[in-house]
């Protein structure tokens, strides 16, 4: 039964092969789900269009007559009534490119054929749970639309996590940016309960989460005599131009300064990032007051104005106060872009590569309108070799941006096999597969360039292939195929090589280069990128860099970009 709704949990199964359809239906019904079946996408669309609120998950075959799985998926994601229903795609012949295409189009998870019953049920349960969370949040927001928007001042008290989440939704709705505020307020309220009133330390929470006893311990401490009367007090104040929400707990406080930034040390901890993410992406300012048991969340009416406490170059300039440190930040797009840019190679690293190896390396990064997950990097191996790589996470928004931070830290933690691209990429995949939630993945190309031989040895995970262009020679395009990172722990990768003759340029780019439309709606596509590199190389010879290669594309591409665009050019000296 779907929580908060009177109807049973219902799955739609879409497959043109009767036997496959009946096997899936039998397994889902045995698990207690109601099912509705369709023989192709057209039949499924008619049923979904006529009853958009009746389904919690869709198990969809990819290849079918009339309307195939990808066509139906596109119609679902374009319809506001249906786009939130998770889709599990099934296919017997899934290439890595098919998997990438499906997940990018909105597939929640991919299942292969023949059917793995346990995987089907676990993925279906996870998809339904996520859908139910979405419905609860949507219903909660809808219920709190009027009264609190009229409030100028108010005081609230809560003890439990359930009460905290209820208040977070209510106060989030009282402000303009409710979707972002609900998450940020929930993080701050949870911190006030568990770390403040209940005294659960960072290390204790890590242990409790590992043992799956965190919620049980929270409930036990809430019932303990010494905590039974402790409350979190929240005051709401609407002032000219801003709203201030003050949260006060009855604990002894904590060293909040070390939690205000996204710390690389905690990038792979199971918790500890909530305050930093709330500060960066939910509020215009966060003011913790010593000893740390009171915090003020500031939400300004207009996020387009540059806050007074931000320098004109975009760097943070904390205001000084007698009893508090005020850290004011710009809007979330600026913060996320800056966070990603800080992870990219800086000019001094590119200059060092030129001095050490004689290779000129240049990079380009432009974020999309919705935040993306691109990242690239290089690292010296020895006096003759260095690594060069480019990665692109699925999805957009906070999760994709944070995943780039996680990958950056993960790569630094892997100290072995950095000179063996296929082995190294398999280890990156193994670690990401245990880290990323269902439905998330990354594409990546990782290679080692030997400056003596001019050989670029690389492995790829469903990434656009590398391109080598040399004066007077045909452009060589590498193979970027391979299973995306994070889909399965057991993926293996193929090592390949490309030769860079003297004066040749190695060019890597994310798929935004091929897929971003121009003003006339045309796209470069893979062949267009090759022609672009070839034309610029012919015109400029050994004087190319990433800006000269991208210039013709950037002059016509439609803004804002739909996806992060990242490109890297590595030029071998002609002599």
N, C-alpha and C positions, 0 to 999 in steps of 0.2 A: 504494500500500500504506500503510495507516495505521501510523504509527510506534509501535512497542511492541505491535502487535497482528498476528496472523497473517493476518487476513482482508483482502481488498482494500477500498479506499475505496468506499463504497456510497452512492448517492443515491436517494431516493424522489421520484418525480414524480407529482403528483396533479392531474388535470385531466379534466373530463368530456368535453372536445372532443378526439376522437382525433387530428386533425391537429396541434393545438397540442402535445399530449402527445408525439407522435412527433418533432416538430421539436426539442423540448427534449432528449429522450432521445438523438437523433442527435448533437447538439452535445456533450452530456456524455460519451457513449461515445467520440467522436472525441478528447476530451481525456484519455481513459484511465480514466474512472470507470465502475464497475459501476452499473447502474440497475435499479430495481424500480418498476413503475408501478401506479397505482390510478385508477379511473374516478370516484371521489367520496370524500368524507371517511370514510364508513362503511367502505368497502373498505380504505382506507388504515389506519384505526384497527385493524382486525382484524389486518393484517399487522404493524403496529408493536407492538401489544399482545402478539403471540405471539413476537416477536423484538426486544425493546427494545434490545439491544446491537449490532444489525446495521447501523445506519444512522448516517451522519455528517452528513447535511444533507437537508432536505426542501424541494423546490420545489413550492409549493402554490398552486393557483388559488383565488381568493376566492369566486367565485360558482359553486356547483354544487348539483345536486339532493340530496335525502336529508340529507346532512350537509355544509354548506358549509365554506369555509376557516376562517372565524372560529370556528365551532363545534368543528372539529377542533383548532384552535390552543388553545382554552380547555381541552380535554381533555388535550392534551399538557402544558401548563404546570401543570396540576393533578396530574400524575403524576410522582413522584420519579424513576422509571426513565427518563422520556422528556423531561423539561423542559429538559435541557441541550442537546438536539439543535437546532442553528440552523434557523430556518424562513425561507425566501425566498418572499415572497408575490408572485404574479403576478395582474394584472388589467388589463382593457382600459378600464375606466371608473372610475379612481381619483380621487375628489374629494379635496380637501385633508382633509376630515373623515374620509374612509376611511383615508387614510394615517396620520393621527394615531391613530385607533382601532386600526389594526393594529399600529403600532409600540408603542403603550402596552400592547397585549395581549401583546407579546413577539416581534413580527416582527423578524428580524435585518436585513432589507432589503426594499425594495419595487421590483419590476420592472414596467414597463408593457408592454403589447402594442401593436403587433407586437414580436416578440422582437429585442433587440439582442444579437447573439451574443457580442461582446467583453465587454459588461457582464455578461452571464450568467456567463461563465467567470471573470471577475475576481472577481465577488462570491462565486461558489461556492467558488473557491480560498481567499478570505479567510475565509469561514465555516468551511470544513473545517479550515483552519490553526488557527483559534480553538478549534474543538471538540477538535482533537488536543492542543492545549496544556492544555485542561481535563482531558482523560483522563490525560495524563502526570502532572499535578499530583495528580489523585485517586489514581492508582496509586502515586505516590511517597509520598504521605501514608499510604496503606494499608500500605505495606511497612515503615513505620517507626513501629509502634504500641506496641511494648512495651519494648524494652531501654532506650531513652533516657529514658523516663518514670521509670525507677528510678534514674537517675543523679543524684548530688549534686554531684560535681565532675568536670571533664574538660578536657583541652587538645587543640586541633585545629590543623592547619596546612593551608593550601591556597595554590595559585599561580594557577590558571586560573578563568575565569568559570564553567565547567561545574562545577568542584569547589566554587566558592562557592555556586552554586545548590543543589547537592546537600546541602551542610552547612546552608544556610538552611532547607530543608525538614525536615531531621533535627532541628535544634534547635527549630524552630517546633513540631514535633510533641511535643517534650519539655515544652512549656508548655501552659497552658490555652487560650489564644486563638490557636491555630495559624494560622488563615486570615489574620489580620491580621499576625501576626509573620513569616510567611514573606516577605511583601512587604517589610516594613521591614528585616528582616535582609538580604535580597537587595540592597536599596539601599545599605546600609552596607557590605556586603562588596564590592560592585562599586566603590564609591568608594575603598575601601582598595586595590584592585588598580590601577584606571586612574589615579586622581589621586595615590595614595600611592606604591606600588611602581614604577609606570611613568611617573609624572611628566607625564601628559597634563593640560594646563591647561584651564580652562573654555572659553577662546576656541578652543583647538586642537580640543576635542571638538565644538564647534559647527560648525567647518569640516569636520571628518571626517564628521559626520552628514550635512551638506549634500551632501557628495561621495559618500556611501554607502560610506565607507572605514573607518568606526570599528572594526568587528570585525577587519578585515584589519590595521589598525595595532596593535590590542591584541595580536594573535597575533605580529606582527613584533617588537614590543617585548618580549614574553614570551620570545622566542627569542634576543634580543640578549644577548651575553656578560655585560654589566654587570647584567642583570636576572635571569639564569637561575637564580640561587640565592636570589633574594628570595622571601620567604613572608609571608603574613598569618597571624598567630597569634591564635587565639580561645580564650579560657578561659570555662568555664561553671561557675557556682557557685550552688547552691541554698541559700538562707538562710531563716531563719524569716520567713515572710510575703512573700518575694520571690525572684526569680531575677535574677542579674546576669551579663550576657554582655559580656565585654571583648574588643574588637577592636583589635589593634596591627599597624600596617604598618611597613615599613622606609624610608618616604619622609621628606622633610624637613618634612612638615606643611603646613598651609594656614590661611588666615584663615577658620576655621569659623563665626565669629560672624555673618557676613553671609549665611550659608546656613541659619540656624536658623529664619528666618521666611519665610512665603510673600511674596516681594517682587514688587510690581506691575511693576517694571522687567523681571523675568524671566518674567512671566505668559505671554508668547508666544514665549519662547525655546524651542528644541527640547529643552532639558534644563536642569538646575539646580534642580529642585524636589524631588528625591528625599529629601534630608536633612530638609527642612522637613516633607514629608508623612509620612516615617517617624517623625519626632519627634511629630507631632501625632496620628497615627492608629494607630501600632503599639505605642508604648511608653508607660509611665507616667512615665519620665524618661529623658533623654539627657544624658550627662556627657562633654563633650569636654575633653581635657586638653592644655594647650599643650605643644608647638607645633602640635598638631592631628593627630598621627599615632596617637592612642589615644582610643578612645571607649568608654564603658560604657553598655550598654542595660539598663534596669531594667524588669522586668515584675513587678508585684505580684500576689499571689494573688487579691485582691478589687478589682475596679475600681469597686465601689460606694462605698468609703470615700473621703472627700475627702482628697487628699494633704496632708501637713503644710505643704508649700511653696506651697499655693494659698490666697490670702486668702479670707475668707468671702464676698466679693463676686464671686468667680470669677476675679479677675485674677491673673496669674502673679507670684510673688514669689521670684525666684531666690535660692537659698541661696548663701552665700559660703564658699569654701574656699581654702586656700593655693595649691593647684596646679590647681584646676579650677573651672569654673562649672557648677553643677547647675541645670538648668531642669526643673521638675516640672510636669506638666500633668494636668488631669482626664481623664475618659474621653472617647472619640471623639465621642459625641453632643454633649456639652457644647462641645467644641472646634469642631466643625463648625457648630453653631448659632451660637456666638459669632462665628465667621468670617463667616457670612452676615449676622448682625445688624450687624456693623461696616460692611458695605457699604450698608446701608439709610440713607435720609435721617434725620438726627438732629433732635431737637426744635428746635434753634436754626435749622435750615434751614426747618422748617415755620413757625416764628415769623417768620422773615424774609419768607417768601412772603406771610404775612398782612399784615405791615407794608407790603410793597412793592406788592402787588396787591389787597389787601382780600379775597382768597379764603382761606377756612379749609380747610386740607388735613390729613387724618388718615390714618394707615396702621395696618394690623394684620398681624402675621406670627406664625405658629405652625408649628414644624417637625413633620414626620411622625416616626413611630417608627423609620423606616429611613433618614433623611436624604433630603432632596429638593433640588430645584434652582430654587426660586422667588427672584425678585428684583424690586424696583421702584425707581423713582427719579424725580426732577424736577430741572430745571435752568432758570434764568432765561435767556431769549434777549435781551430788551431790556426797556424800561420798560412795554411793553404785552403781552408774550407770554412764556410759559414752557412747557417740555415736561413731559409726564407719561407714564410708560410702566410696563408690567408684563410680565415674562418668566417662562417656566416651562420648565425643561429636562426632557427625557425621562429616565426611569430614576430610580434611587435610589442612595444610598451615596456613597462618596468621589468618584466621577466626577461625579455631578450637582452636589455641593457645590462642587467645584473649578471646574466649568464656569461657575457664577455669578461666581466671581472673575475668570475669563477674560473673560466678557462685560462686566463692570464696567470692566475695563481697556480692552477693545476700544472701547467706546462713547466713552471719554475720548480715544481716539486719532483718532476720525473728527471732523474739525473743519468739514467742509463739509456743506451741505444739511441742517442740523439743523432748519431751518424748513420742510422739504419732506418730510413723513412717508413718502410712498411711495418717494421716491428714497433717503432715508436708510435705510429698512428694507431696500431692495434691496442697499445697500452693506454693511450688517450681515450680511445673508444671504451675500453673496459671500465675505466674510472668514471667516464661520463654516464655510461649506461646505469650505473648505480646511483647517480646523482640527479639526473633529470627526471621530472615527472613524466607520466605517460603522455605521448603526443608531442613531446619536444625532442628536437634533434639538432644536429649541426652538420653543415658541409665544411670540408676543409681540404686544403692542399698543403702538404708539408714536404720540403725538399732540401737537399744539401748541394751547394754549388762549389765545385772544385776549381779554384782559380788557375791552377796549372794546366789542367786538361780542358777547361771550359765545359765540363759535363755537369748538367743539372740532373741529379738523381732524386726522384720524388715518388710519393704515394698520394693517392687521392681518395676522398670519401664524398662521392657525388658532387664534386666541385666543377666549375667551368675549367676546361683544360688549359694548361699553360701555352703561351704562344711565343715562338722564337722568330724574330725577323732580322735578317742580315742583308746588308747592301748588295744588290745584284742577285739575290737568291730568292727562291720561293719561300713563302712563310711556312713554317712547320708548326703544326698544332698537336699538342699532347693529348693524352687520354685522361679525362677526369673522372671516369666511372669508378664506382665502389660504393659499398653500403654506407649510408649516412651515420655519423657518430651518434651513439646513444640509443639506437634502435634495438640492438642486441649485444650482449657482452662478448659473444664468441666470434665476432666478425674478423675476417682476415683481409689483408690488403696486398696489392700487387706493386712491386717496385719497378719503376720505368725510368728511362733516361732520355734527355734531349741534349743535343750538342749546340753550344754557343760558339760559332766561329768568331774570330777577331772582328770587333766592330758591331757585333750582334746585340740585339736587345731582347731580354726576357720580360714578358708582360703577363701579369696576373690580374684578374679582376673578379669582383663578385657578380652575381647574376643580374643585379640591377642594371648593369651596362647593356645586357642583351634584352631585358624585359621592360625597361622604362620607356614609356611612349614619348614621342616628339609632339610638338604642338599640332601637327597634322595627323596624330594618332598612329603613325607608323613606328615600328620598332627596328632596332639594329639586327637583332637575332645573332646567333653564332657566326654566320657567314659575314654579316655586316661588321662585326668586330674585327674579323680577320682582314677584311678589305680596308678598314680604318687604319689598322696598324701598318699594313702593307703600303698604303698611300702615304702616310706620314713618314715612314722609313725611307721611301723613295724620294720624297721631297727634301728631307732634312739629313739623311745619311746618318753619320755617327753623332749627330747633335740632338738626338731625341731624348725626351724625358716624359714623365707621366702626364705633365700638364700639356705638352705639345700633342701627345697622342689623344688626350681627352677633349682638347679644345673644340674640334668640330662637333663632337657629340654634345658637349655642354652648352654650345651656342643654340642648339635646337630643342633640347630636352624640355619637357613640360615640368614646371615647378608648381607645388612642392613635389619632391620625389616620393614615390610610393614605398620605396625600400632604400635602406642604406646603400650608398655607392662607395666602394673601396677599390682602388687600383694601385698596383705597384709596378715600377719599371726598373730593371736592373741592366745596365749597359756595360758590356765588356769592352775594354780599351782596344783600339784598332791596332796598336803596335804589338 
